[in-house]
Amino acid sequence: MTKPKIKNDWLITLGVSAPFLKWIGYFIPFVNRPVQELLSILLFFGAGPIGFTALLFALIQNRKKLRLFGWLGILIFMTIDFFMIPMMPTIGANLFFRNRIKSHQLDLLVFDGRKNGNVIVNRQTSGTHWKRIQADWESIQSFKKPFALEFRSAEITDEDIARIDGNIYIRKISFKDCPNISDQAIRQVSRIPNLEIVSFTNIPRLEEPDFADLANLKKLFCIKLAYCTNLSERSLESFPQIPRLKYFSLLHCPHVSQDIIRQLNNKNPKCKIYQEGDLPSKRMPRN
């Protein structure tokens, strides 16, 4: 096979495969993976221009040899590739990254003590549909896909959390204004193996928890302790090294000194610790 023939085949193959390469780029997951992110962006935005250019060169190179069906085939794929060229990059980028965000959103189950007692609300991934389902622990266990679980002003105890020990579908768990949650809750949530985000907000009985058990959460990358005004500095000394931990918020926890912050940083040097403000949502990935 001659070099011009090989070059010609490569040009046509590249041009014809461009639509498939674009959608491969669209579906490559890249959260927290810079190499995959770069490859995904290159494929999604570059497949159209590269494919169109490749077919244009192939057409020019073979214009005297092509028959009717050859001309039609190349022109059809050139048209497809042309319309994949991002004429309006902003719209293209919005569509691209909006899909990324949706693909990592979680369904949300909420125990909310302010709405007719403990009512579980299910928010679909689209964020547009809400419905109420049976308010019991079996509703949690019935979910067989990744989801987030929130307790807001709910009358739950540490022992209640034990009912979801070992649940492999819970990715995020959050407690807000739950008066009966205490130090033992840290041990209970550490038994939910795939947790990525743990949040405690305004939990007055969180005082001297032993954080060492959080070392069991190999996927944990964010922990938020906000308005836990009775949280002692000594308890934070038990905080373990967690390889994937990236974000740690200690918002309005008054008993935390800079010395303990340095200790936390030494144990988890890749983790960013926030005290003055909340976690920056735009920068925090959905792992």
Residue frames relative to the residue before (quaternion, step in Angstrom):
aa qw qx qy qz dx dy dz
M 1.0000 0.0000 0.0000 0.0000 0.00 0.00 0.00
T 0.3935 -0.7443 0.4947 0.2155 3.59 -0.76 1.07
K 0.6524 -0.5291 0.3776 0.3897 3.55 -1.26 0.44
P 0.6441 0.5023 -0.3522 0.4569 3.67 0.88 -0.75
K 0.6358 0.5301 -0.3280 0.4552 3.58 1.04 -0.76
I 0.6509 0.5064 -0.3087 0.4739 3.58 0.96 -0.91
K 0.6506 0.5154 -0.3107 0.4631 3.58 0.94 -0.90
N 0.6529 0.5273 -0.3037 0.4511 3.54 0.95 -0.90
D 0.6621 0.5054 -0.3022 0.4635 3.59 0.95 -0.89
W 0.6446 0.5221 -0.3180 0.4591 3.56 1.01 -0.81
L 0.6420 0.5258 -0.3243 0.4541 3.59 0.94 -0.84
I 0.6875 0.4710 -0.2864 0.4727 3.57 0.85 -0.95
T 0.6416 0.5228 -0.3274 0.4559 3.61 0.95 -0.84
L 0.6590 0.5114 -0.3057 0.4591 3.57 0.94 -0.87
G 0.6839 0.4966 -0.2865 0.4512 3.57 0.90 -0.89
V 0.6857 0.4813 -0.2811 0.4681 3.56 0.98 -0.88
S 0.7168 0.4492 -0.2581 0.4667 3.59 1.00 -0.75
A 0.4195 0.7446 -0.4483 0.2619 3.63 1.21 -0.19
P 0.6579 0.4985 -0.3464 0.4457 3.68 0.83 -0.82
F 0.6616 0.4958 -0.3127 0.4676 3.59 1.00 -0.78
L 0.6326 0.5295 -0.3324 0.4572 3.59 1.03 -0.76
K 0.6176 0.5575 -0.3449 0.4345 3.57 1.03 -0.78
W 0.7273 0.4259 -0.2556 0.4737 3.57 0.83 -0.93
I 0.5461 0.5561 -0.4066 0.4767 3.58 1.17 -0.36
G 0.6568 0.5075 -0.3014 0.4692 3.58 0.98 -0.86
Y 0.6316 0.5554 -0.3272 0.4308 3.56 1.06 -0.73
F 0.7793 0.3704 -0.1769 0.4734 3.55 1.00 -0.83
I 0.4664 0.6577 -0.4728 0.3555 3.61 1.18 -0.01
P 0.3187 -0.7370 0.5533 0.2219 3.64 -0.70 0.95
F 0.0271 -0.8494 0.5271 -0.0006 3.59 -0.81 0.90
V 0.3347 0.7633 -0.5078 0.2180 3.62 1.17 0.19
N 0.8499 0.0197 -0.0806 0.5204 3.56 -0.78 1.15
R 0.6458 0.4666 -0.3401 0.4996 3.60 1.16 0.48
P 0.2671 -0.8255 0.4705 0.1605 3.62 0.16 1.25
V 0.6516 0.5174 -0.3380 0.4399 3.62 0.93 -0.80
Q 0.6699 0.4769 -0.2970 0.4854 3.57 0.94 -0.87
E 0.6142 0.5497 -0.3512 0.4442 3.58 1.04 -0.72
L 0.6704 0.4946 -0.2987 0.4656 3.58 0.90 -0.93
L 0.6571 0.5066 -0.3102 0.4641 3.59 0.92 -0.89
S 0.6485 0.5325 -0.3135 0.4445 3.56 0.96 -0.88
I 0.6791 0.4870 -0.2888 0.4671 3.58 0.90 -0.94
L 0.6464 0.5246 -0.3228 0.4503 3.58 0.97 -0.85
L 0.6773 0.4878 -0.2948 0.4652 3.57 0.92 -0.88
F 0.6925 0.5013 -0.2943 0.4273 3.57 0.84 -0.97
F 0.7827 0.3293 -0.1765 0.4978 3.57 0.83 -0.97
G 0.7328 0.4607 -0.2489 0.4345 3.60 1.10 -0.54
A 0.5309 0.6641 -0.4125 0.3271 3.59 1.15 -0.48
G 0.6590 0.5319 -0.3144 0.4289 3.59 0.92 -0.89
P 0.7119 0.4422 -0.2768 0.4702 3.63 0.65 -1.03
I 0.6676 0.4987 -0.3116 0.4566 3.60 0.92 -0.85
G 0.6646 0.5076 -0.3042 0.4562 3.57 0.94 -0.89
F 0.6522 0.5115 -0.3116 0.4647 3.58 0.96 -0.87
T 0.6670 0.5023 -0.3004 0.4611 3.58 0.93 -0.91
A 0.6425 0.5315 -0.3219 0.4484 3.58 0.99 -0.87
L 0.6881 0.4686 -0.2859 0.4747 3.60 0.91 -0.87
L 0.6011 0.5516 -0.3606 0.4522 3.58 1.11 -0.64
F 0.6577 0.4868 -0.3077 0.4856 3.59 0.95 -0.84
A 0.6451 0.5180 -0.3240 0.4589 3.59 1.00 -0.82
L 0.6461 0.5220 -0.3176 0.4573 3.57 1.02 -0.79
I 0.6613 0.4950 -0.3043 0.4745 3.56 0.94 -0.89
Q 0.6823 0.5117 -0.2844 0.4378 3.55 0.94 -0.91
N 0.7940 0.2969 -0.1298 0.5144 3.59 1.06 -0.76
R 0.2940 0.8134 -0.4752 0.1620 3.59 1.24 0.21
K 0.7072 0.4534 -0.2703 0.4704 3.60 1.06 -0.66
K 0.6934 0.4810 -0.2704 0.4634 3.58 1.19 -0.42
L 0.6107 0.6117 -0.3477 0.3632 3.55 1.12 -0.63
R 0.2914 -0.7172 0.6037 0.1903 3.50 -1.19 0.70
L 0.7830 -0.3627 0.2151 0.4572 3.57 -1.31 0.03
F 0.7058 0.4575 -0.2819 0.4616 3.60 0.78 -0.99
G 0.6077 0.5452 -0.3542 0.4561 3.60 1.09 -0.58
W 0.6430 0.5069 -0.3104 0.4830 3.55 0.99 -0.89
L 0.6698 0.5057 -0.3076 0.4484 3.60 0.85 -0.96
G 0.6657 0.5198 -0.3111 0.4357 3.57 0.88 -0.92
I 0.6819 0.4765 -0.2878 0.4743 3.56 0.87 -0.96
L 0.6669 0.5044 -0.3121 0.4510 3.61 0.91 -0.86
I 0.6245 0.5329 -0.3459 0.4542 3.60 1.03 -0.73
F 0.7080 0.4406 -0.2718 0.4804 3.59 0.85 -0.93
M 0.5876 0.5479 -0.3738 0.4635 3.60 1.14 -0.53
T 0.6409 0.5190 -0.3216 0.4653 3.57 1.02 -0.80
I 0.6436 0.5119 -0.3217 0.4693 3.59 0.94 -0.86
D 0.6825 0.4853 -0.2901 0.4632 3.57 0.86 -0.97
F 0.6180 0.5555 -0.3490 0.4332 3.58 1.03 -0.77
F 0.7201 0.4378 -0.2623 0.4702 3.58 0.90 -0.88
M 0.5947 0.5228 -0.3806 0.4777 3.58 1.27 0.04
I 0.5001 0.6332 -0.4413 0.3926 3.58 1.25 -0.15
P 0.4102 -0.7335 0.4764 0.2583 3.65 -0.67 1.01
M 0.1928 -0.8039 0.5570 0.0795 3.57 -0.03 1.33
M 0.7633 0.1802 -0.0975 0.6128 3.55 1.15 -0.74
P 0.2610 -0.8312 0.4681 0.1479 3.59 0.20 1.28
T 0.6295 0.5540 -0.3545 0.4138 3.59 0.99 -0.75
I 0.6635 0.4874 -0.3033 0.4799 3.57 0.92 -0.91
G 0.6448 0.5299 -0.3201 0.4483 3.56 0.96 -0.86
A 0.6652 0.4994 -0.2998 0.4671 3.55 0.94 -0.89
N 0.6375 0.5313 -0.3321 0.4482 3.58 0.98 -0.82
L 0.6597 0.5008 -0.3053 0.4699 3.56 0.92 -0.91
F 0.6573 0.5348 -0.3016 0.4370 3.54 0.96 -0.94
F 0.7647 0.3808 -0.2154 0.4731 3.56 0.68 -1.08
R 0.5701 0.5647 -0.3953 0.4470 3.59 1.16 -0.44
N 0.6240 0.5186 -0.3319 0.4812 3.55 1.07 -0.71
R 0.6204 0.5438 -0.3503 0.4435 3.59 1.01 -0.77
I 0.6648 0.5080 -0.3106 0.4511 3.55 0.89 -0.95
K 0.6767 0.4989 -0.3049 0.4475 3.58 0.86 -0.94
S 0.6481 0.5448 -0.3327 0.4152 3.54 0.96 -0.81
H 0.7504 0.3558 -0.2143 0.5141 3.59 1.18 -0.41
Q 0.4342 0.6642 -0.4890 0.3621 3.58 1.22 0.25
L 0.2850 -0.7525 0.5727 0.1568 3.51 -1.19 0.61
D 0.5073 -0.5622 0.5388 0.3692 3.51 -1.22 0.49
L 0.2504 -0.7954 0.5444 0.0910 3.55 -1.07 0.77
L 0.1025 -0.7586 0.6411 0.0551 3.54 -0.91 0.99
V 0.0673 -0.8180 0.5711 -0.0131 3.56 -0.79 1.03
F 0.1870 -0.7002 0.6770 0.1277 3.50 -1.04 0.94
D 0.0330 0.8160 -0.5729 0.0696 3.59 -0.43 1.18
G 0.3066 -0.7949 0.5023 0.1475 3.54 -0.42 1.26
R 0.6299 0.5536 -0.3357 0.4290 3.59 1.24 -0.25
K 0.7145 0.4171 -0.2408 0.5075 3.60 1.23 -0.25
N 0.8024 -0.2943 0.1447 0.4986 3.55 -0.04 1.34
G 0.7307 -0.3643 0.2271 0.5309 3.54 0.93 0.85
N 0.7380 -0.3756 0.2923 0.4784 3.54 -1.20 -0.47
V 0.0540 0.8058 -0.5808 0.1020 3.54 -0.13 1.32
I 0.2667 -0.7437 0.5892 0.1692 3.56 -0.90 0.90
V 0.1222 -0.7818 0.6094 0.0498 3.54 -0.86 0.97
N 0.2012 -0.7823 0.5809 0.1001 3.55 -0.89 0.94
R 0.0989 -0.7819 0.6138 0.0464 3.57 -0.62 1.11
Q 0.3727 -0.7312 0.5245 0.2266 3.56 -0.68 1.06
T 0.7049 -0.4924 0.3098 0.4058 3.56 -1.26 0.47
S 0.6300 0.5562 -0.3386 0.4231 3.59 1.04 -0.74
G 0.3867 -0.7395 0.4716 0.2850 3.58 1.19 -0.45
T 0.6352 0.5594 -0.3239 0.4228 3.59 1.24 0.11
H 0.7509 0.3647 -0.1981 0.5136 3.59 1.16 -0.38
W 0.0486 -0.7870 0.6151 -0.0019 3.53 -0.86 1.04
K 0.1025 0.7833 -0.6119 0.0384 3.57 -1.03 0.65
R 0.4022 -0.6995 0.5350 0.2503 3.55 -1.15 0.56
I 0.0877 -0.7817 0.6161 0.0396 3.51 -1.00 0.84
Q 0.7463 -0.4280 0.2587 0.4392 3.56 -1.26 0.29
A 0.3478 -0.7719 0.5036 0.1720 3.55 -0.76 1.09
D 0.4826 0.6233 -0.4980 0.3614 3.56 0.21 1.24
W 0.6659 -0.5260 0.3541 0.3930 3.56 -1.28 0.28
E 0.5585 0.5942 -0.3948 0.4232 3.59 1.19 -0.42
S 0.5824 0.5792 -0.3733 0.4313 3.59 1.15 -0.56
I 0.6326 0.5119 -0.3278 0.4799 3.56 1.07 -0.72
Q 0.7026 0.4756 -0.2787 0.4501 3.57 0.81 -0.97
S 0.6177 0.5711 -0.3495 0.4124 3.61 1.16 -0.47
F 0.5809 0.5758 -0.3836 0.4289 3.61 1.20 -0.37
K 0.0816 -0.8185 0.5687 -0.0040 3.55 -0.71 1.13
K 0.6540 0.3978 -0.3557 0.5363 3.55 1.02 0.88
P 0.6709 -0.5195 0.3180 0.4229 3.62 -1.11 0.50
F 0.1070 0.7974 -0.5865 0.0939 3.57 -0.94 0.88
A 0.4140 -0.6643 0.5641 0.2627 3.52 -1.40 0.27
L 0.1757 -0.7868 0.5881 0.0653 3.55 -1.07 0.79
E 0.0195 -0.8097 0.5855 -0.0335 3.56 -0.76 1.09
F 0.1479 -0.7478 0.6422 0.0805 3.51 -1.18 0.77
R 0.0114 -0.8082 0.5869 -0.0475 3.58 -0.58 1.18
S 0.8333 -0.1076 0.0327 0.5412 3.57 -0.63 1.15
A 0.3815 0.7520 -0.4522 0.2908 3.55 1.10 0.70
E 0.4181 -0.6968 0.5289 0.2448 3.56 -1.10 0.77
I 0.3122 0.7322 -0.5430 0.2675 3.55 0.42 1.23
T 0.2850 -0.7521 0.5725 0.1592 3.54 -1.26 0.47
D 0.6989 -0.4329 0.3478 0.4508 3.54 -1.30 0.08
E 0.6421 0.5366 -0.3219 0.4429 3.58 1.03 -0.82
D 0.5963 0.5685 -0.3650 0.4336 3.59 1.09 -0.64
I 0.6444 0.5408 -0.3313 0.4272 3.57 0.95 -0.85
A 0.5694 0.6082 -0.3777 0.4040 3.57 1.16 -0.55
R 0.5666 0.6157 -0.3837 0.3906 3.60 1.18 -0.41
I 0.7357 0.3705 -0.2348 0.5160 3.58 1.17 -0.40
D 0.2196 0.7796 -0.5417 0.2249 3.59 1.16 0.55
G 0.8477 0.2026 -0.1401 0.4698 3.56 -0.97 0.84
N 0.4258 0.6977 -0.4834 0.3134 3.63 1.21 0.09
I 0.2731 -0.8156 0.4947 0.1241 3.58 -0.48 1.21
Y 0.6450 0.5558 -0.3193 0.4161 3.61 1.24 -0.19
I 0.5933 0.5738 -0.3747 0.4223 3.60 1.19 -0.38
R 0.1484 -0.8081 0.5680 0.0494 3.57 -0.70 1.14
K 0.7854 0.1229 -0.0535 0.6043 3.58 1.15 -0.60
I 0.0083 -0.7773 0.6290 0.0127 3.54 -1.04 0.80
S 0.0491 -0.8150 0.5751 -0.0503 3.55 -0.86 1.03
F 0.0976 -0.7697 0.6298 0.0370 3.54 -1.07 0.89
K 0.0582 0.7956 -0.5990 0.0696 3.57 -0.80 1.00
D 0.8516 -0.0200 -0.0262 0.5232 3.56 -0.83 1.08
C 0.3927 0.6870 -0.5059 0.3434 3.58 0.89 0.95
P 0.2797 -0.8366 0.4418 0.1635 3.62 -0.04 1.26
N 0.7182 0.4638 -0.2612 0.4481 3.62 1.10 -0.54
I 0.5074 0.6196 -0.4335 0.4133 3.57 1.26 0.07
S 0.0451 -0.8201 0.5700 -0.0196 3.58 -0.83 0.98
D 0.8162 -0.2793 0.1910 0.4683 3.55 -1.31 -0.29
Q 0.6290 0.5737 -0.3401 0.3995 3.59 1.04 -0.74
A 0.5194 0.6568 -0.4128 0.3583 3.60 1.21 -0.38
I 0.5912 0.5729 -0.3708 0.4298 3.60 1.10 -0.66
R 0.6615 0.4940 -0.3051 0.4746 3.57 0.95 -0.87
Q 0.6623 0.5183 -0.3175 0.4381 3.59 0.96 -0.83
V 0.6946 0.4647 -0.3047 0.4568 3.62 0.83 -0.88
S 0.5937 0.5815 -0.3701 0.4151 3.60 1.15 -0.50
R 0.6430 0.5096 -0.3191 0.4744 3.59 1.28 -0.15
I 0.5620 0.5293 -0.4070 0.4882 3.58 1.27 0.30
P 0.3275 -0.8622 0.3324 0.1971 3.57 0.27 1.32
N 0.7761 0.3750 -0.1980 0.4667 3.61 0.97 -0.74
L 0.2915 0.7756 -0.5140 0.2220 3.58 1.16 0.43
E 0.1710 -0.7816 0.5951 0.0756 3.54 -1.03 0.93
I 0.7870 0.1461 -0.0585 0.5965 3.58 1.14 -0.68
V 0.0348 -0.7723 0.6343 -0.0073 3.58 -0.94 0.97
S 0.0026 0.8190 -0.5713 0.0528 3.58 -0.80 1.01
F 0.0242 -0.7557 0.6545 -0.0016 3.56 -1.03 0.97
T 0.0203 0.8064 -0.5880 0.0594 3.59 -0.64 1.13
N 0.8467 -0.0398 -0.0265 0.5299 3.54 -0.79 1.12
I 0.3377 0.6988 -0.5400 0.3258 3.54 0.63 1.21
P 0.2351 -0.8396 0.4692 0.1402 3.62 0.09 1.26
R 0.6920 0.4753 -0.2876 0.4611 3.63 1.10 -0.57
L 0.4937 0.5914 -0.4655 0.4357 3.58 1.24 0.28
E 0.0999 0.8491 -0.4992 0.1409 3.57 0.02 1.32
E 0.8189 -0.0071 0.0611 0.5706 3.58 0.63 -1.14
P 0.1291 0.8224 -0.5478 0.0826 3.64 0.72 0.91
D 0.3677 -0.6760 0.5868 0.2520 3.52 -1.28 0.47
F 0.2292 -0.8223 0.5115 0.0977 3.56 -0.31 1.30
A 0.4337 0.7406 -0.4462 0.2535 3.61 1.23 -0.24
D 0.6275 0.5687 -0.3420 0.4072 3.59 1.06 -0.73
L 0.5473 0.6261 -0.4042 0.3810 3.60 1.17 -0.38
A 0.5007 0.6491 -0.4244 0.3846 3.59 1.24 -0.25
N 0.5797 0.5887 -0.3723 0.4228 3.61 1.23 -0.37
L 0.6520 0.5139 -0.3121 0.4620 3.59 1.21 -0.47
K 0.1794 -0.8458 0.4966 0.0766 3.56 0.15 1.30
K 0.7176 0.4319 -0.2493 0.4861 3.61 1.18 -0.46
L 0.4266 0.7239 -0.4573 0.2914 3.61 1.25 -0.03
F 0.0123 0.8155 -0.5785 0.0142 3.58 -0.72 1.01
C 0.7886 0.1805 -0.1295 0.5733 3.62 1.21 -0.09
I 0.0360 0.7615 -0.6470 0.0123 3.55 -1.03 0.87
K 0.1162 -0.8001 0.5882 0.0163 3.53 -0.93 0.97
L 0.0062 -0.7566 0.6531 -0.0303 3.54 -0.83 1.11
A 0.0860 0.8241 -0.5463 0.1222 3.58 -0.24 1.26
Y 0.8525 0.0523 -0.0763 0.5146 3.56 -0.99 0.95
C 0.3911 0.6576 -0.5293 0.3667 3.57 1.06 0.78
T 0.1294 -0.8834 0.4471 0.0547 3.53 0.51 1.27
N 0.7097 0.4358 -0.2656 0.4857 3.59 1.19 -0.39
L 0.4071 0.7159 -0.4742 0.3114 3.57 1.26 0.11
S 0.3097 -0.7813 0.5151 0.1682 3.57 -0.69 1.10
E 0.5685 -0.5921 0.4513 0.3501 3.52 -1.20 0.55
R 0.6205 0.5738 -0.3446 0.4086 3.58 1.01 -0.77
S 0.6310 0.5488 -0.3434 0.4274 3.57 1.02 -0.74
L 0.6389 0.5414 -0.3319 0.4343 3.60 1.07 -0.67
E 0.5352 0.6204 -0.4094 0.4012 3.59 1.23 -0.30
S 0.6488 0.5187 -0.3129 0.4606 3.59 1.22 -0.46
F 0.4518 0.7041 -0.4592 0.2989 3.59 1.24 -0.12
P 0.3446 -0.7939 0.4679 0.1789 3.61 -0.67 1.08
Q 0.5655 -0.5192 0.4877 0.4158 3.51 -1.34 -0.10
I 0.0280 -0.7872 0.6151 -0.0331 3.57 -0.79 1.10
P 0.4198 -0.7748 0.4005 0.2511 3.62 -0.20 1.24
R 0.7691 0.3768 -0.2058 0.4734 3.61 0.92 -0.82
L 0.4362 0.7145 -0.4594 0.2969 3.60 1.23 0.00
K 0.0891 -0.8223 0.5620 0.0009 3.57 -0.76 1.12
Y 0.8097 0.1654 -0.0464 0.5611 3.59 1.04 -0.73
F 0.0255 0.7741 -0.6296 0.0612 3.53 -0.95 0.99
S 0.0904 -0.8068 0.5835 0.0188 3.57 -0.54 1.18
L 0.0444 -0.7679 0.6390 0.0036 3.55 -0.97 0.97
L 0.0890 0.8499 -0.5097 0.1000 3.53 0.92 0.99
H 0.8567 -0.0431 -0.0152 0.5138 3.55 -0.80 1.13
C 0.4103 0.6106 -0.5476 0.3987 3.54 0.81 1.11
P 0.2616 -0.8671 0.3985 0.1446 3.58 0.18 1.31
H 0.6979 0.4974 -0.2816 0.4316 3.62 1.12 -0.51
V 0.5229 0.6291 -0.4078 0.4056 3.57 1.21 0.40
S 0.1870 -0.8038 0.5597 0.0753 3.56 -0.62 1.15
Q 0.6558 -0.5043 0.3863 0.4079 3.53 -1.31 0.16
D 0.5694 0.5876 -0.3852 0.4267 3.60 1.14 -0.48
I 0.6901 0.4558 -0.2889 0.4822 3.57 0.89 -0.88
I 0.5865 0.5581 -0.3686 0.4569 3.58 1.12 -0.58
R 0.6490 0.5066 -0.3143 0.4726 3.58 0.99 -0.82
Q 0.6332 0.5222 -0.3340 0.4634 3.58 1.01 -0.75
L 0.6516 0.5108 -0.3119 0.4661 3.56 0.97 -0.85
N 0.6541 0.5114 -0.3075 0.4648 3.55 1.02 -0.82
N 0.6363 0.5305 -0.3334 0.4500 3.58 1.01 -0.73
K 0.6769 0.4788 -0.2925 0.4764 3.57 1.03 -0.77
N 0.7961 0.1421 -0.0409 0.5868 3.57 1.03 -0.83
P 0.1056 -0.8667 0.4834 0.0633 3.61 0.49 1.16
K 0.6780 0.4834 -0.3002 0.4654 3.61 1.14 -0.45
C 0.5768 0.6033 -0.3600 0.4169 3.55 1.32 -0.09
K 0.2805 -0.7354 0.5937 0.1677 3.58 -1.05 0.83
I 0.1772 -0.8006 0.5690 0.0623 3.55 -0.75 1.09
Y 0.1333 -0.8048 0.5779 0.0227 3.55 -0.81 1.09
Q 0.0751 -0.8026 0.5914 0.0207 3.55 -0.95 0.96
E 0.7279 0.4654 -0.2482 0.4381 3.55 0.89 -0.95
G 0.8093 0.1072 -0.0374 0.5763 3.58 1.03 -0.72
D 0.6260 -0.5432 0.4011 0.3902 3.51 -1.31 0.20
L 0.6807 -0.4735 0.3541 0.4325 3.55 -1.30 0.20
P 0.4320 -0.6994 0.4986 0.2748 3.61 -0.90 0.84
S 0.3478 -0.7929 0.4583 0.2010 3.59 -0.19 1.28
K 0.6377 0.5421 -0.3447 0.4250 3.60 1.03 -0.67
R 0.7275 0.4221 -0.2361 0.4867 3.56 1.13 -0.61
M 0.6291 0.5518 -0.3417 0.4278 3.56 1.20 -0.40
P 0.3135 -0.7813 0.5053 0.1894 3.63 -0.46 1.10
R 0.3942 -0.6439 0.5850 0.2961 3.54 -1.35 0.31
N 0.2528 -0.8443 0.4505 0.1428 3.46 0.14 1.26
